[in-house]
Each structure stands twice: as structure tokens, then as C-alpha cells.
Amino acid sequence: MKRSLPGGEQRECAVSSLAIVGGRMIDPANGIDAVVDVVVVDGLVARVGAEAASEIDVDRTIEAGGKVVTPGFVDLHVHLREPGQEHKETILSGARAAAAGGFTTICALPNTDPAIDNAGLVEAELQAAREAVVRVLAVGCVTKGRGGAELAPIGELARSGVVALSDDGDFVANAAVMRKALEYASMFDLVIAQHCEEPELVAGGQMHEGWVSARLGLAGRPSSAEVSAVARDLGLAEELGARLHIQHVSTTRAVELVAEAKSRGVRVTAEVTPHHLTLTHEAVAFGAARDEGDELLYETNAKVNPPLREEADVAACVEGLRSGVIDCVATDHAPHASHEKAVEFDQAPPGLIGLETAFGLCMRAVEAGELELATLVERMSIGAVRAWDLDARDGLAGLGSLGLGAPGDVVILDPASAWTVDAESIQSLSRNTPLLGQSLTGRVLVTVAGGEVVFEAPGVVA
């Protein structure tokens, strides 16, 4: 069998055993932070220990001395654009981008064309995903066509293998519809992942409502749009005992609401994106480097929903991630073609690519002393798995860990390595990131998915 690798290369899958030796393993699921070897045989973790590699003959050995070895990252929020918008991204290209970012499991959101709202479309998506270099899981719609009016066939979607439900990109604004969705999803123990912004409050809004939007003359999307939506859905979930996942938390008050709900036993989890952890609304005017020159940029690559917020919101999100109020990092990888972003700001679609820059961007919080490296690894691996109980699904036992018998998904990282975000090296079909030309510290060197090396940073590993 052949598998696609970054850059389009095809390689025969001849290596059935692999040893990664001498690295500092951080495996939060098993409480390991030590220099040990890990051996993967036939796609599963077979040995872990100080001399594990000497206990078995392997086909390939990778020296990881001075580097960090972790479980493969897991992303609950990725847009792959297939079917319908393959000029932006495909399942295969998105999977290559994921591998380059250290992600070995990604969850594909259903805002495709057509939207993934029935079993036939789920089956087609999962069939295409079999050729991907990393594991691609399906998320189904909450409502038909993501229209917000009529529930999608939730039982049918559950039986087809979706791991969650979401109308992401749109808030399920009708409270009665959302209440029914939570009730039905509970019957199948499915989580509903909600994009929380009240449509009436953000209508026509282009970016965060604040001093930057005022200076640029752009209509704002107020923080209250997120806060009110989160509060409503937490109330519904609490009443019904249903599972709710708050997507891309971006405001101080939303973090507080999730913390309060968790303290009451509400079955809520939450995610935060790397860009909401590190960038502010100033990036729209001055770029990601926040160079306050004379010219205002109107940076469309910094246009996202929910919008980039203020310094206090960034600090609250970092603290929420550190404390565990926010369960995981999710990229909200949202590819758009260059010509779609090269327009007037109010005409540009929201979204930026995030898979390949996630680790380096999140490392800014580690460098600043706001987050421990082990905590970041936890939130990018087992934290995501536990949020949706992914390891309880058939074939996914041990996901997000490096325990014996777990999937052989491993990443080798160099947290101290600086690199520049370069358009030519991006594996995604799209280049819509405000980070182009920016230096990040923290690099993915090798990604192993199911025992196969699916990404190697050029010139790094022999």
C-alpha cells in the first residue's frame, strides 16, 4: 500500500516497527515526563522504557536526544472543505497539513457543500479519509443543511459513526430547536459543539467591537454576543443533563461562565484556538507583529469568527487553559483561497489556517511563563480526547496517550527551535494566515501516525 506524504511524495509502507530513542517523553495521560524510548510495532505502542529499544529488533530507529516526544496531537475543530470547496482544501491536503503540525487525529466539521447532515455523506467522507495520512473523524450537522430550523437525523448520524454534532459557523439560534437537539443527542451520548454568537448582535459585524474597529470604521461584533449565547446554552444543558461543547471561547466572561457551570456539575467542555490565545484585535490594523505604522492594514487574514479580542480576553483564555476550565486547544483550521481574502475587509470570508502553526503559536504562552509545556501537551492530546470521550470508540482505545497498546501516534518536537512561517512550505492548499513571515519558536520535527512516519521536517532528521 502507498500513502501520501507532505509534498506529494508517495512511499511504500514497508516499516512495521519503529523506535524513537533518547527523547524526553511527555505523556500526560500516563503521568510520564522522563527520558525513555518508545517502540511502535504494527501500528501500536509495544514498548516504553529506558531500554525499550534494546528489547526488540526494529526496522527503523529515530534518535530524539534533546527533543520532546509526545502523543500525536488531536484537533476537535478542522474545516476540510470537501465536498464542495476543494479549491480551498481537501481531506487529503488537510490531513497533510495536520501531519506537518503534529496532529494525528482531526475532526472534520460539517460546513461543507452539501453539509454533512445524513449518513450517506458521512460514509462518503469517511471513505475518502481512508487515504489520508492521519486519522480523520466525522462531525455531523445539528440541523438539516445547517439551516437552524429542522433537526438533522441525529440517530442516523450517530449510527454512521459521527463523533459529535455541530452547525459550526452558525449558532443554533432557535432555543427550542437547540433544546430538542440536546435531548436527542443525549439519547446517543453525543456532544453538541456550538459556535456561540447571537446572530442579532453580530449582524453586519466585521471584527471585535472596540477601539480598533472604531479607528478602522468597521462594524463590530461585541463580546456580549458570545456571552449571551454561552449563558443560554449552559442553561439548556444544565436543565437536560446534556453534553455541550463550547467552541473557540474568546471572551473573559465566557471563560467565567464555563468555570461556574463546571463547578455545578454541568456536562460542559470547551476549546480555545491558538490565535485566541495569542493574538488581539490589533492584528487587524497592524498585523500579527503589531507594528503600529502609519498605514492601517485591514488585514483580512486576521478576520475570524469569533473575532480576535483584547489583551484581557487573551489572558483569561490562557488562564482558562492552564487551570483546566478550557479542556483543549483546537485550531478551527479554516482555509480560504488567496483571491477570496484579497478583497475589501467586509467582503472577505472569516477564517485562518491553523494546523501547521498551532504548536509554535501556543508556545508563546509557554515562553512567557504562563503555561507549562506539559500542560500544553495535555491540552493538545489527551485533553481533547477526554472532552469528547474519543478513546471510548471502537478502535480508538488509548488515543491521546503512549500507553502499551495505544495507537502508534507519536510526535517529536523541538520546543526551542525557531522557524519562519513560509508560504512555500505550507502543506495546506490555502495560505490565509496573518503569520506569514513571522518567526515562531517551537517546531514539529517528526509525526508518526499509526506507526508510519507521515511528516519529517526537511533537513532535520536523518
Beta strands, then each sheet from edge to edge (+ up, - down):
strand 1: 2-4
strand 2: 10-12
strand 3: 17-27
strand 4: 32-41
strand 5: 44-49
strand 6: 60-63
strand 7: 68-71
strand 8: 73-78
strand 9: 103-108
strand 10: 135-140
strand 11: 164-166
strand 12: 192-194
strand 13: 207-208
strand 14: 220-221
strand 15: 244-246
strand 16: 268-272
strand 17: 328-329
strand 18: 410-420
strand 19: 439-449
strand 20: 452-456
sheet 1: 1+ 2-
sheet 2: 5+ 4- 3+ 6+
sheet 3: 5+ 4- 3+ 7+ 18- 19+ 20-
sheet 4: 8+ 9+ 10+ 11+ 12+ 15+ 16+ 17+
sheet 5: 13+ 14+
end
